[in-house]
Amino acid sequence: MWKIVVHAPFLGNIAGITLYPFILIKHKAYKNDKFLMNHEEIHLQQQKELLVLPFYLLYIGNYCYNLFKYKDRHQAYLNICFEREAYQNDFHLDYLKKRKLFAFWKYW
C-alpha cells in the first residue's frame, strides 16, 4: 500500500494519526511497529474508499453520536466504526489483503 510516513513529535499523547495520504507518527521508532502501522494503513484504506472528505464527515458524525450515547470521550472514540475495525484487526497483519470493500460498515 502506498503511504507517506511522517515523524510528527507534536502529536501529544497520540502515537499516530492518518490524514490521507500521510501517516503521522509521534516517534520515528513507531515506523517499525507493525501493529500501529497496520492500524493506520486500515485507516488509509477506509479514507480511500470514501474519497477522503466523506470519511472525515462520517468519522466526526459517528464520534458525536457516540459522545451523546456514552457521555465519555474515550468510549466515544473507541466506538467509532472506523476505529473499531482498525483496533479489532491491527494485529492481523494480512487483514488488508483479504479485507472486503467498505468493511467498516459491519462495525457501525
Contacts in CASP RR format, 6 or more apart in sequence:
PFRMAT RR
TARGET T0000
AUTHOR 0000-0000-0000
METHOD contacts of the structure
MODEL  1
MWKIVVHAPFLGNIAGITLYPFILIKHKAYKNDKFLMNHEEIHLQQQKEL
LVLPFYLLYIGNYCYNLFKYKDRHQAYLNICFEREAYQNDFHLDYLKKRK
LFAFWKYW
1 41 0 8 1.000
1 44 0 8 1.000
1 45 0 8 1.000
1 96 0 8 1.000
2 21 0 8 1.000
3 21 0 8 1.000
3 22 0 8 1.000
3 23 0 8 1.000
3 40 0 8 1.000
3 41 0 8 1.000
3 44 0 8 1.000
4 21 0 8 1.000
4 22 0 8 1.000
4 23 0 8 1.000
5 22 0 8 1.000
5 23 0 8 1.000
5 25 0 8 1.000
5 31 0 8 1.000
5 37 0 8 1.000
6 22 0 8 1.000
6 23 0 8 1.000
6 24 0 8 1.000
6 25 0 8 1.000
7 25 0 8 1.000
7 27 0 8 1.000
7 28 0 8 1.000
8 16 0 8 1.000
8 17 0 8 1.000
8 24 0 8 1.000
8 25 0 8 1.000
8 26 0 8 1.000
9 26 0 8 1.000
9 27 0 8 1.000
11 17 0 8 1.000
11 24 0 8 1.000
11 25 0 8 1.000
11 26 0 8 1.000
12 26 0 8 1.000
14 26 0 8 1.000
15 25 0 8 1.000
15 26 0 8 1.000
15 27 0 8 1.000
15 30 0 8 1.000
15 36 0 8 1.000
16 23 0 8 1.000
16 24 0 8 1.000
16 25 0 8 1.000
16 26 0 8 1.000
16 30 0 8 1.000
16 36 0 8 1.000
16 40 0 8 1.000
17 23 0 8 1.000
17 24 0 8 1.000
17 40 0 8 1.000
18 24 0 8 1.000
18 40 0 8 1.000
18 43 0 8 1.000
18 44 0 8 1.000
18 47 0 8 1.000
20 44 0 8 1.000
20 47 0 8 1.000
20 48 0 8 1.000
20 52 0 8 1.000
20 55 0 8 1.000
21 44 0 8 1.000
23 37 0 8 1.000
23 40 0 8 1.000
23 41 0 8 1.000
23 44 0 8 1.000
25 31 0 8 1.000
25 36 0 8 1.000
25 40 0 8 1.000
30 36 0 8 1.000
30 37 0 8 1.000
31 37 0 8 1.000
34 93 0 8 1.000
35 90 0 8 1.000
35 91 0 8 1.000
35 93 0 8 1.000
36 90 0 8 1.000
38 89 0 8 1.000
38 90 0 8 1.000
38 91 0 8 1.000
38 92 0 8 1.000
38 93 0 8 1.000
38 95 0 8 1.000
38 96 0 8 1.000
39 86 0 8 1.000
39 87 0 8 1.000
39 90 0 8 1.000
40 86 0 8 1.000
41 96 0 8 1.000
42 85 0 8 1.000
42 86 0 8 1.000
42 89 0 8 1.000
42 90 0 8 1.000
42 95 0 8 1.000
42 96 0 8 1.000
42 99 0 8 1.000
43 82 0 8 1.000
43 86 0 8 1.000
45 96 0 8 1.000
45 99 0 8 1.000
46 55 0 8 1.000
46 82 0 8 1.000
46 85 0 8 1.000
46 86 0 8 1.000
46 104 0 8 1.000
47 55 0 8 1.000
49 55 0 8 1.000
49 101 0 8 1.000
49 102 0 8 1.000
50 58 0 8 1.000
55 82 0 8 1.000
58 81 0 8 1.000
58 82 0 8 1.000
59 80 0 8 1.000
59 82 0 8 1.000
62 79 0 8 1.000
62 80 0 8 1.000
62 81 0 8 1.000
62 82 0 8 1.000
62 108 0 8 1.000
63 76 0 8 1.000
63 77 0 8 1.000
63 80 0 8 1.000
64 76 0 8 1.000
66 75 0 8 1.000
66 76 0 8 1.000
66 77 0 8 1.000
66 79 0 8 1.000
66 80 0 8 1.000
67 73 0 8 1.000
67 76 0 8 1.000
69 76 0 8 1.000
69 79 0 8 1.000
70 76 0 8 1.000
70 79 0 8 1.000
77 83 0 8 1.000
78 84 0 8 1.000
78 87 0 8 1.000
81 104 0 8 1.000
81 105 0 8 1.000
81 107 0 8 1.000
81 108 0 8 1.000
82 104 0 8 1.000
82 107 0 8 1.000
84 104 0 8 1.000
84 107 0 8 1.000
85 103 0 8 1.000
85 104 0 8 1.000
85 106 0 8 1.000
85 107 0 8 1.000
88 107 0 8 1.000
89 95 0 8 1.000
89 99 0 8 1.000
END
